[in-house]
Amino acid sequence: MTRSNLAAALLLAATSASAERLNPRQEVILQGSAQPACVIKGPALARGSNISFASTGANAGEIRISQLVDPATAQVREAQVALLLPIVCNSAHRFLLKSGNGGLLRDGASPAGDQFRARVPYGVSAMWQGRQLRQTTDAAGDFTIDMPGSGAGDLALTIDIQSGGQPLVAGSYSDTITVELQVAS
């Protein structure tokens, strides 16, 4: 080997060794994504009158009205309940509330005539992240609040049954309220 070839080979080896020493690190890139999600935990009683509340599972509760009617007049007695529902929603979402019967509805056949009724509408109020919704269950459609961003905290839900009105037909009355969070599309 000639001297110039030997010098070029040594220079090439030295250049490769110094390049390795100049860049002694490696990079590992971590990536992930958070899917949009909304979670409601079981309700907790905040306050109430003429009612009792019991949790019936992780995402359910039962409200019992102590005295639905005045025994002397068969007219509805006032009742109110305020619940707190812990919520976490990590994206834009919609709060949706549905009344299964459009109010308290008498179970079974309803022999209500002109002087008696078999349905008791009630008021619903929801406060979530500074937005409020107030409607009665006899209003058409579902109750909704659209939220443009994420949110976490307690949704305050109040159910208010007003006293008076036509007397009720004797029987059991019930309704199912569904509270749902939908991730915005």
Secondary structure by P-SEA (a helix, b strand, c coil): ccaaaaaaaaaaaaaaaaaaaaccbbbbbbbbbbcccccccbbbbcccccbbbbbccccbbbbbcccccccccccccbbbbbbbbbbbbccbbbbbbbbcccccccccccccccccccbbbbbbbbbcccbbbbbccccccbbbbbbccccccbbbbbbbbbcccccccccccbbbbbbbbbccc
